[in-house]
């Protein structure tokens, strides 16, 4: 193999490695449904291992999205029964859960 082909092959391999490393990791998501009674509202707590974008949703609406906290809590202003989800590249499944918060 001549020198030009060796350099070209090395450049292609390096480019492929850089592209592969630039792709962000897929976010881990935990979700479910929660039913709250007596006027209580659905909330969700999300916890992550590293500071990445943490997204908390209730009823399909994004209530929190930030990379500035390891733990965050969000409560719907009106949803008493519905779906919830939390997503982050470093989501801690054991620290992520729904809850019901009574009316204020």
Biotite code that builds the C-alpha atoms (Angstrom):
import biotite.structure as struc

atoms = struc.array([
    struc.Atom([0.000, 0.000, 0.000], chain_id="A", res_id=1, res_name="UNK", atom_name="CA", element="C"),
    struc.Atom([1.492, 3.328, -0.935], chain_id="A", res_id=2, res_name="UNK", atom_name="CA", element="C"),
    struc.Atom([1.876, 6.256, 1.456], chain_id="A", res_id=3, res_name="UNK", atom_name="CA", element="C"),
    struc.Atom([-1.018, 8.254, -0.009], chain_id="A", res_id=4, res_name="UNK", atom_name="CA", element="C"),
    struc.Atom([-3.463, 5.367, 0.468], chain_id="A", res_id=5, res_name="UNK", atom_name="CA", element="C"),
    struc.Atom([-2.255, 4.777, 4.033], chain_id="A", res_id=6, res_name="UNK", atom_name="CA", element="C"),
    struc.Atom([-2.817, 8.460, 4.886], chain_id="A", res_id=7, res_name="UNK", atom_name="CA", element="C"),
    struc.Atom([-6.271, 8.434, 3.263], chain_id="A", res_id=8, res_name="UNK", atom_name="CA", element="C"),
    struc.Atom([-7.288, 5.299, 5.145], chain_id="A", res_id=9, res_name="UNK", atom_name="CA", element="C"),
    struc.Atom([-6.059, 6.808, 8.414], chain_id="A", res_id=10, res_name="UNK", atom_name="CA", element="C"),
    struc.Atom([-7.970, 10.035, 7.733], chain_id="A", res_id=11, res_name="UNK", atom_name="CA", element="C"),
    struc.Atom([-11.177, 8.126, 7.007], chain_id="A", res_id=12, res_name="UNK", atom_name="CA", element="C"),
    struc.Atom([-10.798, 6.078, 10.199], chain_id="A", res_id=13, res_name="UNK", atom_name="CA", element="C"),
    struc.Atom([-10.121, 9.191, 12.278], chain_id="A", res_id=14, res_name="UNK", atom_name="CA", element="C"),
    struc.Atom([-13.122, 11.007, 10.793], chain_id="A", res_id=15, res_name="UNK", atom_name="CA", element="C"),
    struc.Atom([-15.398, 8.036, 11.478], chain_id="A", res_id=16, res_name="UNK", atom_name="CA", element="C"),
    struc.Atom([-14.182, 7.875, 15.086], chain_id="A", res_id=17, res_name="UNK", atom_name="CA", element="C"),
    struc.Atom([-14.793, 11.601, 15.605], chain_id="A", res_id=18, res_name="UNK", atom_name="CA", element="C"),
    struc.Atom([-18.305, 11.390, 14.162], chain_id="A", res_id=19, res_name="UNK", atom_name="CA", element="C"),
    struc.Atom([-19.142, 8.402, 16.344], chain_id="A", res_id=20, res_name="UNK", atom_name="CA", element="C"),
    struc.Atom([-17.900, 10.130, 19.498], chain_id="A", res_id=21, res_name="UNK", atom_name="CA", element="C"),
    struc.Atom([-19.805, 13.345, 18.689], chain_id="A", res_id=22, res_name="UNK", atom_name="CA", element="C"),
    struc.Atom([-23.189, 11.611, 18.732], chain_id="A", res_id=23, res_name="UNK", atom_name="CA", element="C"),
    struc.Atom([-24.882, 12.219, 22.098], chain_id="A", res_id=24, res_name="UNK", atom_name="CA", element="C"),
    struc.Atom([-25.937, 9.289, 24.214], chain_id="A", res_id=25, res_name="UNK", atom_name="CA", element="C"),
    struc.Atom([-29.587, 8.375, 24.170], chain_id="A", res_id=26, res_name="UNK", atom_name="CA", element="C"),
    struc.Atom([-31.589, 9.655, 27.102], chain_id="A", res_id=27, res_name="UNK", atom_name="CA", element="C"),
    struc.Atom([-32.843, 7.135, 29.606], chain_id="A", res_id=28, res_name="UNK", atom_name="CA", element="C"),
    struc.Atom([-36.551, 7.585, 30.322], chain_id="A", res_id=29, res_name="UNK", atom_name="CA", element="C"),
    struc.Atom([-38.762, 6.401, 33.151], chain_id="A", res_id=30, res_name="UNK", atom_name="CA", element="C"),
    struc.Atom([-42.501, 6.906, 32.788], chain_id="A", res_id=31, res_name="UNK", atom_name="CA", element="C"),
    struc.Atom([-45.882, 5.716, 33.924], chain_id="A", res_id=32, res_name="UNK", atom_name="CA", element="C"),
    struc.Atom([-49.303, 6.863, 35.004], chain_id="A", res_id=33, res_name="UNK", atom_name="CA", element="C"),
    struc.Atom([-50.435, 8.267, 38.316], chain_id="A", res_id=34, res_name="UNK", atom_name="CA", element="C"),
    struc.Atom([-53.937, 8.771, 39.690], chain_id="A", res_id=35, res_name="UNK", atom_name="CA", element="C"),
    struc.Atom([-54.437, 11.275, 42.498], chain_id="A", res_id=36, res_name="UNK", atom_name="CA", element="C"),
    struc.Atom([-57.710, 11.734, 44.313], chain_id="A", res_id=37, res_name="UNK", atom_name="CA", element="C"),
    struc.Atom([-59.421, 14.508, 46.278], chain_id="A", res_id=38, res_name="UNK", atom_name="CA", element="C"),
    struc.Atom([-58.158, 17.355, 44.112], chain_id="A", res_id=39, res_name="UNK", atom_name="CA", element="C"),
    struc.Atom([-54.492, 16.397, 44.432], chain_id="A", res_id=40, res_name="UNK", atom_name="CA", element="C"),
    struc.Atom([-52.215, 16.987, 41.450], chain_id="A", res_id=41, res_name="UNK", atom_name="CA", element="C"),
    struc.Atom([-49.707, 14.683, 39.734], chain_id="A", res_id=42, res_name="UNK", atom_name="CA", element="C"),
    struc.Atom([-46.057, 15.478, 40.237], chain_id="A", res_id=43, res_name="UNK", atom_name="CA", element="C"),
    struc.Atom([-42.753, 13.852, 39.360], chain_id="A", res_id=44, res_name="UNK", atom_name="CA", element="C"),
    struc.Atom([-39.304, 13.799, 40.938], chain_id="A", res_id=45, res_name="UNK", atom_name="CA", element="C"),
    struc.Atom([-36.304, 13.166, 38.703], chain_id="A", res_id=46, res_name="UNK", atom_name="CA", element="C"),
    struc.Atom([-32.773, 12.440, 39.828], chain_id="A", res_id=47, res_name="UNK", atom_name="CA", element="C"),
    struc.Atom([-29.613, 12.128, 37.731], chain_id="A", res_id=48, res_name="UNK", atom_name="CA", element="C"),
    struc.Atom([-25.987, 11.128, 38.321], chain_id="A", res_id=49, res_name="UNK", atom_name="CA", element="C"),
    struc.Atom([-24.337, 13.929, 36.341], chain_id="A", res_id=50, res_name="UNK", atom_name="CA", element="C"),
    struc.Atom([-25.425, 17.396, 35.281], chain_id="A", res_id=51, res_name="UNK", atom_name="CA", element="C"),
    struc.Atom([-27.159, 16.719, 31.991], chain_id="A", res_id=52, res_name="UNK", atom_name="CA", element="C"),
    struc.Atom([-30.461, 17.971, 30.631], chain_id="A", res_id=53, res_name="UNK", atom_name="CA", element="C"),
    struc.Atom([-33.198, 16.594, 32.877], chain_id="A", res_id=54, res_name="UNK", atom_name="CA", element="C"),
    struc.Atom([-36.739, 16.767, 31.510], chain_id="A", res_id=55, res_name="UNK", atom_name="CA", element="C"),
    struc.Atom([-39.845, 16.234, 33.634], chain_id="A", res_id=56, res_name="UNK", atom_name="CA", element="C"),
    struc.Atom([-43.301, 15.938, 32.076], chain_id="A", res_id=57, res_name="UNK", atom_name="CA", element="C"),
    struc.Atom([-46.832, 15.457, 33.362], chain_id="A", res_id=58, res_name="UNK", atom_name="CA", element="C"),
    struc.Atom([-49.723, 14.885, 30.990], chain_id="A", res_id=59, res_name="UNK", atom_name="CA", element="C"),
    struc.Atom([-47.382, 15.362, 28.018], chain_id="A", res_id=60, res_name="UNK", atom_name="CA", element="C"),
    struc.Atom([-46.454, 18.894, 29.068], chain_id="A", res_id=61, res_name="UNK", atom_name="CA", element="C"),
    struc.Atom([-42.842, 19.727, 29.871], chain_id="A", res_id=62, res_name="UNK", atom_name="CA", element="C"),
    struc.Atom([-42.795, 21.214, 33.366], chain_id="A", res_id=63, res_name="UNK", atom_name="CA", element="C"),
    struc.Atom([-39.038, 21.212, 33.909], chain_id="A", res_id=64, res_name="UNK", atom_name="CA", element="C"),
    struc.Atom([-36.055, 21.098, 31.564], chain_id="A", res_id=65, res_name="UNK", atom_name="CA", element="C"),
    struc.Atom([-32.614, 22.091, 32.790], chain_id="A", res_id=66, res_name="UNK", atom_name="CA", element="C"),
    struc.Atom([-29.064, 20.846, 33.267], chain_id="A", res_id=67, res_name="UNK", atom_name="CA", element="C"),
    struc.Atom([-28.468, 22.778, 36.484], chain_id="A", res_id=68, res_name="UNK", atom_name="CA", element="C"),
    struc.Atom([-29.664, 20.308, 39.152], chain_id="A", res_id=69, res_name="UNK", atom_name="CA", element="C"),
    struc.Atom([-29.074, 16.697, 40.139], chain_id="A", res_id=70, res_name="UNK", atom_name="CA", element="C"),
    struc.Atom([-32.615, 16.439, 41.515], chain_id="A", res_id=71, res_name="UNK", atom_name="CA", element="C"),
    struc.Atom([-35.730, 18.272, 40.383], chain_id="A", res_id=72, res_name="UNK", atom_name="CA", element="C"),
    struc.Atom([-39.415, 18.222, 41.272], chain_id="A", res_id=73, res_name="UNK", atom_name="CA", element="C"),
    struc.Atom([-42.344, 19.380, 39.154], chain_id="A", res_id=74, res_name="UNK", atom_name="CA", element="C"),
    struc.Atom([-46.077, 19.433, 39.884], chain_id="A", res_id=75, res_name="UNK", atom_name="CA", element="C"),
    struc.Atom([-48.871, 19.892, 37.384], chain_id="A", res_id=76, res_name="UNK", atom_name="CA", element="C"),
    struc.Atom([-51.141, 22.847, 37.979], chain_id="A", res_id=77, res_name="UNK", atom_name="CA", element="C"),
    struc.Atom([-54.242, 20.875, 37.005], chain_id="A", res_id=78, res_name="UNK", atom_name="CA", element="C"),
    struc.Atom([-53.646, 17.199, 36.163], chain_id="A", res_id=79, res_name="UNK", atom_name="CA", element="C"),
    struc.Atom([-55.205, 14.884, 38.770], chain_id="A", res_id=80, res_name="UNK", atom_name="CA", element="C"),
    struc.Atom([-54.717, 11.690, 36.811], chain_id="A", res_id=81, res_name="UNK", atom_name="CA", element="C"),
    struc.Atom([-52.396, 11.106, 33.903], chain_id="A", res_id=82, res_name="UNK", atom_name="CA", element="C"),
    struc.Atom([-49.021, 10.168, 32.540], chain_id="A", res_id=83, res_name="UNK", atom_name="CA", element="C"),
    struc.Atom([-45.666, 11.323, 33.801], chain_id="A", res_id=84, res_name="UNK", atom_name="CA", element="C"),
    struc.Atom([-42.091, 10.928, 32.562], chain_id="A", res_id=85, res_name="UNK", atom_name="CA", element="C"),
    struc.Atom([-38.520, 11.858, 33.375], chain_id="A", res_id=86, res_name="UNK", atom_name="CA", element="C"),
    struc.Atom([-35.618, 11.720, 30.918], chain_id="A", res_id=87, res_name="UNK", atom_name="CA", element="C"),
    struc.Atom([-31.873, 12.319, 31.169], chain_id="A", res_id=88, res_name="UNK", atom_name="CA", element="C"),
    struc.Atom([-28.660, 10.807, 29.822], chain_id="A", res_id=89, res_name="UNK", atom_name="CA", element="C"),
    struc.Atom([-27.783, 9.923, 33.427], chain_id="A", res_id=90, res_name="UNK", atom_name="CA", element="C"),
    struc.Atom([-31.219, 9.288, 34.970], chain_id="A", res_id=91, res_name="UNK", atom_name="CA", element="C"),
    struc.Atom([-31.248, 7.428, 38.288], chain_id="A", res_id=92, res_name="UNK", atom_name="CA", element="C"),
    struc.Atom([-34.210, 5.078, 38.071], chain_id="A", res_id=93, res_name="UNK", atom_name="CA", element="C"),
    struc.Atom([-34.356, 4.540, 41.832], chain_id="A", res_id=94, res_name="UNK", atom_name="CA", element="C"),
    struc.Atom([-34.538, 8.301, 42.471], chain_id="A", res_id=95, res_name="UNK", atom_name="CA", element="C"),
    struc.Atom([-37.240, 8.993, 39.882], chain_id="A", res_id=96, res_name="UNK", atom_name="CA", element="C"),
    struc.Atom([-40.908, 8.565, 40.793], chain_id="A", res_id=97, res_name="UNK", atom_name="CA", element="C"),
    struc.Atom([-44.375, 10.145, 40.639], chain_id="A", res_id=98, res_name="UNK", atom_name="CA", element="C"),
    struc.Atom([-46.252, 11.584, 43.582], chain_id="A", res_id=99, res_name="UNK", atom_name="CA", element="C"),
    struc.Atom([-49.508, 13.300, 44.455], chain_id="A", res_id=100, res_name="UNK", atom_name="CA", element="C"),
    struc.Atom([-49.551, 16.772, 45.944], chain_id="A", res_id=101, res_name="UNK", atom_name="CA", element="C"),
    struc.Atom([-52.667, 18.063, 47.670], chain_id="A", res_id=102, res_name="UNK", atom_name="CA", element="C"),
    struc.Atom([-54.297, 21.341, 46.709], chain_id="A", res_id=103, res_name="UNK", atom_name="CA", element="C"),
    struc.Atom([-52.835, 24.463, 48.255], chain_id="A", res_id=104, res_name="UNK", atom_name="CA", element="C"),
])
